[in-house]
Amino acid sequence: MFRSWNPSQPEITDLIVEHDPRTLERVKVRKQDVLDTFSRFSNRTAMRAVEQLPEREGFLDEKELDRHLLKVHWEMQRLAEEFYHGHRVWELLRVVIASIREAGVRETIRIVDVGCGIGYVIRWMAANIPLDKYRIELAGMDLNSTLINEANRLAGAEELPCRFLQGDAFSNGHSGHIFTSTGVIHHFRGPGLPQFLGRHEQPETQAFLHFDFQPWLLAPVGAWLFHYLRMRTAVARHDGVLSAARAHDGRTLREAAREALPEFASGIYGAKIWNTPAPRVFHTLVGLRRPLVEEFRRQLGRRRSRLGELR
Ligand SMILES: C[S@@+](CC[C@H](N)C(=O)[O-])C[C@H]1O[C@@H](n2cnc3c(N)ncnc32)[C@H](O)[C@@H]1O
């Protein structure tokens, strides 16, 4: 467990799937390269998980790997269901939407989930929220075509009104009025974090909500126990624990957002359980165009106490 608790190493899923950033084509990954990376961190747990992955002539077998990757994401979806993550996102998103409407925006509000994986959050909203009433459009984007195909398959099976596209969520033609993400932001580290956040500076974009684990004292034991009990694949167990280790604290997120996006007010929502000092498992980096801030505070109502300093 403690070898996995080293935030400077990548997650297994960061290494086993690679895309050409220009064409988005999959790039072959040599298994030994992945093993060498974890060997440098003396992370035997990760090495054992990678050794089990199917290979062909020294390269990870893409088809088999995709099946494995889907299993990992199905496990993550189960976790999101158990944590009522769809409710959590909508509870805050609806307040942002109301604030944007109060500011006079009449057009359809486009919500883009960055790094949507198999699209649980977007599918949950498409299934549970009357999109016409709120005049919102839902899209999920991910660089990974396997995950996007699965998101579209699941949305199609339930005839859900949402779209999933393979690609860079911040690229031309895909801009959202609101960007959201879950479990994505800790993948961006060091100078990569303000760079990622800086990409929200697009003419249409009014707000962003990035949900991720919150680091705290008992997180190592909690994350290990929880993932051991609830996850079945070695990759999901390993990456689940490591992502809790790599989670950014509120201060890092806030400061990176303020540095990268001076035109937005940024802050952390939902760090503590009501007015107690007990931390929540997830916290949210919230960013809003400055003219929306007062209305956002008003629309939060009694939940306002969950909002840290927004500036
Ligand atoms: C941990 S996974 C996401 C998990 C997913 N949100 C969930 O809750 O199941 C991170 C994903 O972010 C995607 N990603 C990272 N940067 C992206 C970008 N700029 N545009 C689209 N997808 C991105 C990666 O392809 C990867 O699949």
The ligand as an ORCA input file, in Angstrom:
! r2SCAN-3c Opt
* xyz 0 1
  C      -9.419      9.155    -14.491
  S     -10.017      9.255    -16.089
  C     -11.616      9.955    -15.908
  C     -12.587      9.267    -15.107
  C     -14.008      9.680    -15.337
  N     -14.221     11.106    -15.233
  C     -14.852      8.951    -14.318
  O     -15.309      9.598    -13.359
  O     -15.023      7.749    -14.454
  C      -9.181     10.660    -16.796
  C      -9.538     10.819    -18.259
  O      -9.284     12.171    -18.640
  C      -9.071     12.158    -20.040
  N      -8.565     13.485    -20.411
  C      -7.504     14.144    -19.902
  N      -7.374     15.359    -20.492
  C      -8.395     15.487    -21.360
  C      -8.817     16.520    -22.262
  N      -8.161     17.684    -22.373
  N      -9.922     16.308    -23.004
  C     -10.599     15.154    -22.918
  N     -10.252     14.133    -22.084
  C      -9.168     14.291    -21.318
  C      -8.157     10.967    -20.239
  O      -8.257     10.466    -21.552
  C      -8.712      9.960    -19.206
  O      -9.560      8.992    -19.796
*
